Each structure stands twice: as structure tokens, then as C-alpha cells.
Amino acid sequence: MKGKTTIILRCLDRDEIPKPTLALEYTFGRRAKGHNTPKDIANFWELGGGTSLLDLIPVPITTTNIRTLSIVLVLDLSKPNELWPAMESLLQVTRKHVDRIITKLGQTNPKAATEIKQKMWNNLPKDHPDRELIDPFPIPLIIIGSKYDLFHEFDSEMKKIIYKTLRFVSHYYGASLVFTSKSEALLLKTRTLINHLAFGFDRGKSMSVDQNKPLFIPAGMDSLSQIGPPPAAESDIGKLNAQTPMDLWNKVFEKAFPPKNIGVFKEVKDPAQDPQYAEYEVDVMRGQKNQRSLSNSPFCEELFTCIYISPDFQYMFTACTAFLLPPVSQHFCEPAQAKRV
């Protein structure tokens, strides 16, 4: 686990044991900005499975919520060979869909679409020297480096490359950057940034860029001059044939940490057997399905698997139950009565 669930639970002050994230999970939290004031509600969608479930990213991003939406990307610092491919894939897919949603919004509400685009420049002072050199993400973005406790034990040169690379990427996209672990102090810093976006709380003005300590850099507070050039010899940089600054940092990083293939789906524990997802009607039908020896059919098994990963899971569930057990599941054939898994 990269620690996404732990971070969310800490932000919401929930004393619960984190459980593995199954596909795309939802929760929410309430906060009041002051005494005797109404509580604001923040909705949290958590994507599990790393890059194996990229198709689910568009589900929670809509024209209805795009004006108040923020993205939090959690990267595992203890696995540097997987870091860049995961970051690149997740950000590219997310940005492509966000751009599509903003364009769609602009067709009916051009003023709102323009405000979204302009808002991302507000974190950067008008006289900041990098205004012409960066390309902010279209909506607020936080990049979290998790498992800092393991990362802290890395060789100093390895840490330097990761530190500088993530600083560049975060600054280029106008994102906040924070390193965290199970440490309460680090979780509180992470909570500060997330609560700033979710509930409008003050994010503070503190900043930490010391390479011997966890990074904490709110959006707009870094600069290319402070970050410096990519950590490689000038002779090596000239041989990389990079087309853009981002491409250059990518090549330098992947030369130090050759990327691993992260596109292969990793099988997770069957949620149908997990007691935390128990649901009487579903379990009864599943048991009858097994008794009828339908489990030997690859097609039927694939349909049941779709219950847990399909974006349109409500209708997929209806189709599955109606197909597999028509005599028992007639009352589930209407989408309005379908159970969410």
C-alpha cells in the first residue's frame, strides 16, 4: 500500500485500520471553519490498483464538480524504478480527461471554464521569474511522496536525484509537494495541504527543501533557480537528445532508475470472499450460482468480475445477476434497485 487510505483517514480524524483499496472507493468528511458555523462537506474518491485501473479515473471528474475538484497523487518513494512511469501515466490520463471536461463546460459556461484556467496561476506571484517556463495542471494538484521512512535509508545520491526530480515536476505543474510516512508530524503536514484544498483552511507559509529532511513545498513557493539543473554531468545531458525540459528530467531520472513495467494488472484478493463487503442478497445468489456449477464458465466468471471494476457498475451488476440467475434475481433487474458493491 502507498498509504492513500491512511492519509485520508488522518485528514478526517478517523481512528480506523486502513484496508486495501478496491478499485475506486468513495468517502466524505465534514469540517467547520469556525465555531457555530455550518460544516463544509468534502468528497474523497480513492483509486486503487496503481496504473492498472486508469479507465476509472474519469468516473469522479465531471462538469458538475470540476470547479471545486483537486487531485492528490500519492507516489511510493521506496520504489523509484516505478515512480516515473506511475506518475506520468496517472497525470497524463487525468489531465487529458480534465481538459476534456473543461472544454465541455466551456460550451455552456465559458466564464466558468476561463476562471478555472486562470485560477491555477493565482499561486504564482505575478513577478515570479518562472511564469513563462511552467505549465500548471488545470486544477489544483498535490504530489505526495509516501514511505519516507524507507526512502530516508537510501544512498544520498539516489535521494538527491529523487528530491530534485520531484521538485521540478511539482513546480512545473504548479503543484504542492510533501513527503510523508506513518509519522504523526508528517501526516499533520500532509493534512494541512489537503484540508486547504478540501475545506479552505490556511495552508501556512512554512517550507522545507533540505535534502536531509522530508520535503514540504506549497504550490508556487519553489523556483527553477533553487531547484537547479538535472543531477547529471553536462557531457551526459548533451547526449540525451531531450526535446523539452520535462523530457530531459525524465531521461536523467530513468537513467538512474530504469523503469519497471507497471502496466501488468496485479491480482488482488477476491472481494466476493471478503467479509467487509458482505451483502446478504448478493451472497445468496453467489452461493446458488456456485451450486449450479456455473463457475466453470469463463464468460460468466468474467461478468461477475466486472461488478467490481466497471465504471457503470450499477447497470453491470443488473446485467450480471439477470444473466446468471434469472429465476432468483428478477427483483434486481431494475437499475434503481441494483445494489452498489
SULWO-V858198 format. One record per helix or strand of 3 or more residues. SS is the DSSP state (H for helix, E for strand). FROM is the first residue (numbers start at 1). TO is the last residue. Records with the same first field share a line. If there is no record, write none. Layout:
SS=FROM-TO / FROM-TO
//
This chain:
H=4-11 / 50-60 / 66-68 / 80-108 / 110-119 / 148-151 / 156-172 / 184-199 / 224-227 / 234-238 / 245-256 / 271-273 / 275-277 / 280-291 / 294-296 / 298-309 / 313-324 / 330-332 / 335-337
E=24-32 / 39-47 / 71-76 / 141-146 / 176-179
//
